[in-house]
Amino acid sequence: MSALTKDGTREATYSLGAVSRLTGLSEHVLRAWERRYGAVRPLRTAGGARRYRESDVARLRLLRSAVDAGHSIGEAARLEDAELQRRARLSSSASPPPLLAPILEAIEALDADAVERLLGAQLAALGPTRFVRQVASPVLVEVGERWHAGRLSVAGEHLASAILRSLLGGCLRRSSASAQTPPVLFTTPPGERHELGALMAAATAVDAGGHALFVGGDLPVEEVAAAAASTGAAAVAVGVCRRDGADLPAAIRALRAALPAAVELWVGGPGAAELALPAGAARVADLDQLERKVALLAVRGPGG
């Protein structure tokens, strides 16, 4: 189901269960916040089922942030989104980000035990999604910059990648709930050997309640299509890092042609921003959008 926006375009809407996964709020809490405080006013189907707009999901996330910061829901629900955003920025600036310097120092010293211990502690404290956003991604960016500047050895870069790959791989274990959702296959196109971005996206998808299958990177198009068919994947998510691959558009077109029309093709990563995509392929701008797509798939259920 979709809703008509103010400018006349249509936007996807989400079920109560999907919104629960997207916001981390239980269905009971969502109903209570709506009934008691008018936190949001979702649409209703002809049968009375709730359908939430993108704007409802964004507001509920802001409300949860405000409550997590110590505000009562009764107070927060009376505030406009702009004020909630302002308070969220203040709360974020008041909370120091994870300390990355010790991790980077351990990587430079090739101290594998310390790197694994420090990264593992952050993963346990933050959970997969926040770990990816606040630790793994910035660490990889800094490692890449230091390597390019000659301040970090190839061994250091490989050590960091190997440990992150191991930790993130452990995040892909399915829950009983995610096993009931259609699989999403995560990979990279031929020639793209930087697979950690796709692995981080897969870990985020699992944390959002999705059923993610990470099959590694640099796979031939026919292998990806065969894997999607054999696993019954509802979508294939392709991570692209390099921006200068003249063969990338052709690979994405070939993959889209090789997949059944019912199988969605998602393309994300830093190299995807300016990549020309064929009809039937969707650009995924960030992890928030990935979470929304995973939630929509979860609503369909297996074979949906």
C-alpha positions as CSV (number, residue, x, y, z in Angstrom):
1,M,0.0,0.0,0.0
2,S,1.2,3.5,-0.7
3,A,0.1,7.0,0.3
4,L,-0.2,10.2,-1.8
5,T,2.3,12.9,-0.6
6,K,1.7,16.7,-0.7
7,D,3.5,17.0,-4.1
8,G,1.3,14.4,-5.7
9,T,3.9,11.5,-5.7
10,R,3.3,8.2,-3.9
11,E,5.3,6.9,-1.0
12,A,5.5,3.4,0.5
13,T,3.7,2.7,3.7
14,Y,4.6,0.2,6.4
15,S,2.7,-2.2,8.5
16,L,2.7,-2.2,12.3
17,G,5.2,-5.1,12.4
18,A,7.5,-3.5,9.9
19,V,7.5,-0.2,11.9
20,S,8.3,-2.1,15.1
21,R,11.4,-3.6,13.4
22,L,12.4,-0.2,11.9
23,T,12.1,1.7,15.2
24,G,13.0,-0.9,17.8
25,L,9.6,-0.1,19.5
26,S,7.3,-3.0,20.4
27,E,3.9,-3.2,18.7
28,H,2.4,-2.7,22.2
29,V,4.4,0.6,22.7
30,L,3.5,1.8,19.2
31,R,-0.2,1.3,19.9
32,A,0.0,3.0,23.3
33,W,2.0,6.0,22.0
34,E,-0.6,6.5,19.3
35,R,-3.7,6.0,21.6
36,R,-2.5,7.9,24.7
37,Y,-0.3,10.6,23.3
38,G,-1.2,11.0,19.6
39,A,2.5,10.5,18.8
40,V,1.6,9.7,15.2
41,R,-1.6,9.2,13.2
42,P,-1.1,6.3,10.8
43,L,-3.4,5.7,7.9
44,R,-5.9,2.9,8.1
45,T,-6.8,0.2,5.5
46,A,-10.4,-0.6,4.7
47,G,-10.1,-3.4,7.3
48,G,-8.7,-1.1,10.0
49,A,-5.1,-2.1,9.8
50,R,-2.5,0.6,10.5
51,R,-0.2,1.8,7.7
52,Y,2.6,4.1,8.6
53,R,4.2,6.7,6.2
54,E,7.9,7.5,6.0
55,S,7.3,10.6,8.0
56,D,5.6,8.6,10.7
57,V,8.6,6.2,10.9
58,A,11.0,9.2,11.1
59,R,9.0,10.8,13.9
60,L,8.8,7.6,15.9
61,R,12.6,7.3,15.7
62,L,12.9,10.9,17.0
63,L,10.5,10.1,19.8
64,R,12.4,7.0,20.8
65,S,15.7,9.0,20.8
66,A,14.1,11.7,23.1
67,V,12.8,9.0,25.5
68,D,16.2,7.3,25.5
69,A,17.7,10.6,26.4
70,G,15.4,10.9,29.5
71,H,12.4,12.9,28.3
72,S,8.9,11.5,29.0
73,I,6.9,10.4,26.0
74,G,4.1,12.7,27.1
75,E,6.4,15.7,26.8
76,A,8.1,14.5,23.6
77,A,4.9,13.8,21.8
78,R,3.8,17.4,22.1
79,L,7.0,18.6,20.3
80,E,7.3,19.3,16.6
81,D,9.8,17.3,14.6
82,A,12.2,20.2,14.3
83,E,12.5,20.5,18.1
84,L,12.9,16.7,18.5
85,Q,15.7,16.9,15.9
86,R,17.4,19.7,17.8
87,R,17.2,17.8,21.0
88,A,18.6,14.7,19.3
89,R,21.6,16.7,18.1
90,L,22.2,18.0,21.5
91,S,22.0,14.5,23.0
92,S,24.3,13.2,20.4
93,S,26.9,15.9,21.0
94,A,26.7,15.3,24.7
95,S,27.5,11.6,24.3
96,P,31.1,11.1,23.2
97,P,31.6,8.8,20.2
98,P,33.4,5.5,20.7
99,L,37.1,6.0,21.2
100,L,38.7,4.8,18.0
101,A,42.3,5.9,18.7
102,P,43.2,2.8,20.7
103,I,41.8,0.6,18.0
104,L,43.9,2.3,15.3
105,E,47.0,2.2,17.5
106,A,46.6,-1.5,17.9
107,I,46.1,-1.9,14.1
108,E,49.3,0.0,13.5
109,A,51.2,-2.1,16.0
110,L,49.8,-5.3,14.4
111,D,48.5,-6.3,17.8
112,A,45.7,-8.7,16.7
113,D,44.6,-9.7,20.2
114,A,44.1,-6.0,21.2
115,V,42.3,-5.2,17.9
116,E,39.9,-8.1,18.3
117,R,39.3,-7.3,22.0
118,L,38.7,-3.6,21.4
119,L,36.4,-4.1,18.4
120,G,34.6,-7.0,20.1
121,A,33.9,-4.8,23.1
122,Q,32.4,-2.1,20.9
123,L,30.3,-4.6,19.0
124,A,28.9,-6.0,22.3
125,A,28.1,-2.6,23.7
126,L,26.6,-1.0,20.6
127,G,25.0,-3.9,18.7
128,P,25.6,-4.6,15.0
129,T,23.9,-1.5,13.4
130,R,25.5,1.1,15.7
131,F,28.8,-0.7,15.5
132,V,28.8,-0.5,11.7
133,R,27.9,3.2,11.7
134,Q,30.0,4.4,14.7
135,V,33.0,2.0,14.6
136,A,33.5,-0.3,11.6
137,S,32.9,2.3,8.9
138,P,35.0,5.1,10.4
139,V,37.8,2.7,11.3
140,L,37.9,1.4,7.7
141,V,37.9,4.9,6.3
142,E,40.8,5.9,8.5
143,V,42.7,2.7,7.8
144,G,42.3,3.4,4.1
145,E,43.5,7.0,4.4
146,R,46.6,6.0,6.5
147,W,47.5,3.2,4.0
148,H,47.2,5.6,1.1
149,A,49.4,8.1,2.9
150,G,52.0,5.5,3.7
151,R,51.4,5.6,7.4
152,L,50.0,2.1,7.7
153,S,51.4,-1.1,6.3
154,V,49.6,-3.4,4.0
155,A,49.7,-6.0,6.8
156,G,47.9,-3.5,9.1
157,E,45.2,-3.0,6.6
158,H,44.8,-6.7,6.0
159,L,44.7,-7.4,9.8
160,A,41.9,-4.8,10.4
161,S,39.9,-6.2,7.5
162,A,40.3,-9.8,8.6
163,I,39.2,-9.1,12.2
164,L,36.2,-7.0,11.1
165,R,35.2,-9.7,8.6
166,S,35.3,-12.3,11.4
167,L,33.3,-10.2,13.9
168,L,30.7,-9.1,11.3
169,G,30.3,-12.6,10.0
170,G,29.2,-13.6,13.5
171,C,26.4,-11.1,13.2
172,L,24.7,-12.9,10.3
173,R,23.2,-15.7,12.4
174,R,19.5,-15.8,11.8
175,S,16.9,-15.5,14.5
176,S,13.7,-17.6,14.4
177,A,11.9,-14.5,13.3
178,S,14.3,-13.6,10.5
179,A,14.2,-17.2,9.2
180,Q,10.5,-16.5,8.3
181,T,11.4,-13.5,6.0
182,P,12.5,-13.8,2.3
183,P,16.3,-14.0,1.9
184,V,18.4,-11.1,0.6
185,L,21.6,-12.0,-1.2
186,F,24.6,-9.7,-0.4
187,T,27.6,-9.5,-2.8
188,T,29.7,-7.3,-5.0
189,P,29.9,-7.2,-8.8
190,P,32.7,-8.7,-10.9
191,G,36.0,-6.9,-10.3
192,E,34.9,-5.4,-7.0
193,R,37.0,-7.0,-4.3
194,H,36.1,-4.7,-1.5
195,E,33.5,-6.8,0.2
196,L,33.4,-5.4,3.7
197,G,30.8,-2.8,2.8
198,A,28.4,-5.5,1.6
199,L,29.2,-7.5,4.7
200,M,28.4,-4.5,6.9
201,A,25.1,-4.0,5.0
202,A,24.2,-7.6,5.6
203,A,24.9,-7.4,9.3
204,T,22.7,-4.3,9.4
205,A,19.9,-6.1,7.5
206,V,20.0,-9.0,10.0
207,D,19.9,-6.5,12.9
208,A,16.8,-5.0,11.3
209,G,15.0,-8.4,11.3
210,G,16.0,-9.5,7.8
211,H,17.3,-12.7,6.4
212,A,20.6,-11.8,4.9
213,L,22.8,-14.2,2.9
214,F,26.4,-13.0,2.4
215,V,28.1,-14.9,-0.4
216,G,31.4,-12.9,-0.7
217,G,32.4,-10.5,-3.4
218,D,33.7,-10.3,-6.9
219,L,31.3,-12.9,-8.2
220,P,30.5,-13.5,-11.9
221,V,27.0,-12.4,-12.8
222,E,25.9,-15.9,-13.6
223,E,27.0,-17.1,-10.2
224,V,25.0,-14.4,-8.4
225,A,21.9,-15.2,-10.5
226,A,22.3,-19.0,-9.8
227,A,22.7,-18.3,-6.0
228,A,19.6,-16.1,-6.0
229,A,17.6,-18.8,-7.7
230,S,18.8,-21.7,-5.5
231,T,18.2,-19.8,-2.2
232,G,14.9,-18.3,-3.3
233,A,16.2,-14.7,-2.7
234,A,13.6,-11.9,-2.9
235,A,16.4,-9.4,-3.5
236,V,20.0,-9.1,-4.5
237,A,22.0,-6.3,-2.8
238,V,25.2,-5.3,-4.6
239,G,27.9,-3.2,-2.9
240,V,30.0,-1.0,-5.0
241,C,33.1,0.8,-3.7
242,R,35.2,1.7,-6.8
243,R,34.0,4.7,-8.8
244,D,36.1,4.3,-11.9
245,G,35.0,0.9,-13.3
246,A,33.9,1.4,-16.9
247,D,32.6,-2.2,-16.8
248,L,30.4,-1.7,-13.7
249,P,27.3,-0.4,-15.5
250,A,27.5,-3.3,-17.9
251,A,27.8,-5.8,-15.0
252,I,24.7,-4.3,-13.3
253,R,22.7,-4.4,-16.5
254,A,23.7,-8.0,-17.0
255,L,22.8,-8.9,-13.5
256,R,19.4,-7.2,-13.8
257,A,18.7,-9.1,-17.0
258,A,19.8,-12.4,-15.4
259,L,17.5,-12.1,-12.5
260,P,13.7,-12.8,-12.6
261,A,11.7,-9.6,-12.7
262,A,10.2,-10.5,-9.3
263,V,13.7,-10.5,-7.7
264,E,14.6,-6.9,-6.6
265,L,18.1,-5.6,-7.4
266,W,19.5,-3.1,-4.9
267,V,22.8,-1.2,-5.5
268,G,24.6,0.7,-2.8
269,G,27.9,1.9,-1.5
270,P,30.2,4.9,-2.2
271,G,30.6,3.9,-5.9
272,A,26.9,3.7,-6.5
273,A,26.0,7.3,-6.1
274,E,26.7,8.4,-9.7
275,L,26.4,4.9,-11.3
276,A,23.8,4.8,-14.1
277,L,21.3,2.0,-13.2
278,P,19.1,0.1,-15.5
279,A,15.3,0.0,-15.2
280,G,14.4,-2.4,-12.4
281,A,17.4,-1.7,-10.2
282,A,17.1,0.5,-7.1
283,R,19.8,2.7,-5.6
284,V,20.1,2.3,-1.8
285,A,21.5,5.6,-0.5
286,D,22.3,4.6,3.0
287,L,21.7,2.1,5.8
288,D,18.5,3.8,6.8
289,Q,17.0,3.1,3.4
290,L,18.4,-0.4,3.5
291,E,16.6,-1.0,6.8
292,R,13.3,0.2,5.3
293,K,13.7,-2.0,2.3
294,V,14.4,-5.0,4.5
295,A,11.3,-4.2,6.6
296,L,9.1,-4.1,3.5
297,L,10.4,-7.5,2.4
298,A,9.7,-8.9,5.9
299,V,6.1,-8.0,5.5
300,R,5.8,-10.2,2.4
301,G,7.0,-13.3,4.2
302,P,8.6,-16.3,2.5
303,G,7.6,-16.6,-1.1
304,G,5.7,-13.3,-0.9
